[in-house]
């Protein structure tokens, strides 16, 4: 027969019932539900296209500006400000090719945004399949005090970024 002297089974069971080292089942269920909700939200954002919007980036392109004071070139566009002091030629120097409808030329003294992009025929009007690539130029009559910006509009139309800025000599 086994000697169980000093062994009190009642004391050890009581000690096991008071041991708080484990996480309660309620906390475990709450954590699992929270992880499931977060995972479902991330998956839903990509399924619904919200993840794609974050991946749309502004094109990387370099533009240069060449300003000639009081030039009389016939092949230029006027923005209708009534004050024209020279010819500004905007040139796409390199980088990404950009769809022409996505580019706007915004001028400080113009009454509205300019959407002037010379197409391959040189008419100054573009069609939806035209692209602005390295070597493309945009001639524009400007005033000495103008600030001209080359602005890219995203495909969704709700975001835009300034790709380049030119400030006239008197700006």
C-alpha positions as CSV (number, residue, x, y, z in Angstrom):
1,X,0.0,0.0,0.0
2,X,1.2,3.4,-0.8
3,X,2.0,5.9,1.9
4,X,0.3,9.2,1.1
5,X,1.2,10.9,4.2
6,X,1.4,14.7,3.8
7,X,-0.5,14.5,0.6
8,X,-3.6,16.6,0.7
9,X,-5.6,16.1,-2.5
10,X,-8.0,18.8,-1.5
11,X,-5.2,21.4,-1.4
12,X,-3.9,20.6,-4.8
13,X,-7.3,20.7,-6.6
14,X,-7.9,24.0,-4.9
15,X,-4.6,25.3,-6.1
16,X,-5.3,24.2,-9.7
17,X,-8.7,26.0,-9.7
18,X,-7.0,29.3,-8.7
19,X,-4.2,29.2,-11.3
20,X,-4.7,32.2,-13.6
21,X,-1.8,31.6,-16.1
22,X,-4.0,30.7,-19.1
23,X,-6.0,33.0,-21.3
24,X,-9.7,32.7,-20.7
25,X,-11.8,31.3,-23.6
26,X,-13.7,34.5,-23.9
27,X,-10.5,36.5,-24.6
28,X,-9.4,33.9,-27.1
29,X,-12.7,34.1,-29.0
30,X,-12.5,37.9,-29.1
31,X,-9.0,37.9,-30.5
32,X,-9.9,35.3,-33.2
33,X,-13.0,37.5,-34.2
34,X,-10.8,40.6,-34.4
35,X,-8.2,38.9,-36.6
36,X,-10.9,37.6,-38.9
37,X,-12.5,41.0,-39.3
38,X,-9.1,42.7,-40.1
39,X,-8.2,40.0,-42.6
40,X,-11.7,40.3,-44.3
41,X,-11.3,44.1,-44.5
42,X,-7.9,43.8,-46.2
43,X,-9.1,41.2,-48.7
44,X,-12.3,43.2,-49.5
45,X,-10.3,46.3,-50.2
46,X,-8.3,44.6,-52.9
47,X,-11.3,42.7,-54.3
48,X,-13.3,46.0,-54.6
49,X,-10.4,47.8,-56.3
50,X,-9.4,50.0,-53.4
51,X,-5.9,48.5,-53.3
52,X,-5.4,49.3,-57.0
53,X,-5.9,53.0,-56.4
54,X,-2.9,53.1,-54.1
55,X,-0.8,51.5,-56.8
56,X,-1.6,54.3,-59.4
57,X,1.5,56.5,-59.6
58,X,2.4,59.7,-61.2
59,X,4.6,59.2,-64.2
60,X,8.3,60.0,-63.9
61,X,9.0,62.5,-66.7
62,X,11.3,65.4,-67.2
63,X,10.3,68.7,-68.8
64,X,12.4,71.7,-69.8
65,X,11.3,75.2,-70.7
66,X,12.8,77.5,-73.3
67,X,11.7,81.1,-73.2
68,X,12.3,83.6,-76.0
69,X,11.3,87.3,-75.3
70,X,9.0,89.0,-77.9
71,X,9.4,86.5,-80.6
72,X,7.1,86.5,-83.7
73,X,6.7,82.8,-84.4
74,X,3.5,82.0,-86.3
75,X,3.3,78.3,-85.1
76,X,2.4,79.1,-81.4
77,X,-0.7,79.0,-79.3
78,X,-2.1,82.0,-77.4
79,X,-3.9,81.5,-74.1
80,X,-6.0,84.6,-74.7
81,X,-4.6,86.7,-71.8
82,X,-4.1,89.8,-74.0
83,X,-0.6,90.2,-72.6
84,X,1.9,88.1,-74.6
85,X,5.6,88.9,-74.1
86,X,7.3,85.9,-75.5
87,X,7.3,82.3,-76.6
88,X,7.7,79.5,-74.1
89,X,8.5,76.0,-75.5
90,X,7.9,73.2,-73.2
91,X,9.8,70.0,-74.1
92,X,9.4,66.5,-72.7
93,X,13.1,65.6,-72.2
94,X,12.7,62.0,-71.0
95,X,11.1,59.6,-68.7
96,X,7.7,57.9,-69.0
97,X,5.5,58.3,-72.1
98,X,2.2,59.9,-71.0
99,X,-1.3,59.9,-72.6
100,X,-1.9,63.4,-74.0
101,X,-5.4,63.8,-72.5
102,X,-3.8,63.3,-69.0
103,X,-1.6,66.5,-69.4
104,X,-2.8,70.0,-68.8
105,X,-0.8,73.2,-69.1
106,X,-2.0,75.6,-66.4
107,X,-1.0,79.3,-66.6
108,X,-1.3,82.0,-64.0
109,X,-2.5,84.7,-66.3
110,X,-4.8,82.6,-68.4
111,X,-8.5,82.7,-67.8
112,X,-8.8,78.9,-67.9
113,X,-6.6,75.8,-67.8
114,X,-4.8,75.1,-71.1
115,X,-4.9,71.7,-72.6
116,X,-2.5,72.3,-75.5
117,X,-0.6,69.3,-76.7
118,X,0.8,69.2,-80.2
119,X,-0.1,66.0,-81.9
120,X,1.9,64.1,-84.5
121,X,0.4,66.2,-87.3
122,X,1.4,69.4,-85.6
123,X,-2.2,70.8,-85.5
124,X,-2.2,71.4,-81.8
125,X,-5.2,69.2,-81.3
126,X,-4.8,65.7,-79.9
127,X,-6.8,62.6,-80.2
128,X,-7.3,60.0,-77.5
129,X,-4.5,57.7,-78.7
130,X,-1.8,60.4,-78.8
131,X,1.0,60.2,-76.3
132,X,3.6,62.7,-75.1
133,X,7.0,61.2,-75.2
134,X,10.6,62.3,-75.1
135,X,11.1,65.1,-77.8
136,X,7.4,66.2,-77.8
137,X,7.1,70.0,-77.6
138,X,4.4,72.5,-76.8
139,X,4.8,76.1,-78.0
140,X,2.9,78.7,-76.0
141,X,2.7,82.5,-75.9
142,X,3.1,83.7,-72.3
143,X,3.5,86.9,-70.4
144,X,6.7,87.8,-68.5
145,X,4.8,87.5,-65.2
146,X,3.2,84.1,-65.9
147,X,3.8,80.9,-63.9
148,X,3.2,77.9,-66.0
149,X,2.7,74.3,-64.7
150,X,2.6,71.0,-66.5
151,X,0.0,69.0,-64.6
152,X,-0.8,65.3,-64.8
153,X,-4.3,64.1,-64.0
154,X,-4.8,60.5,-62.8
155,X,-6.9,58.0,-64.7
156,X,-9.7,58.3,-62.2
157,X,-9.7,62.1,-62.6
158,X,-9.8,62.8,-58.9
159,X,-6.1,63.3,-58.4
160,X,-3.5,65.5,-60.1
161,X,0.2,66.2,-59.7
162,X,2.4,69.0,-61.0
163,X,5.2,67.5,-63.1
164,X,7.1,70.7,-63.9
165,X,6.8,74.5,-63.2
166,X,8.2,77.5,-65.0
167,X,8.2,81.1,-63.6
168,X,8.5,84.0,-66.0
169,X,11.2,86.6,-65.6
170,X,8.8,89.0,-63.8
171,X,6.9,86.3,-61.8
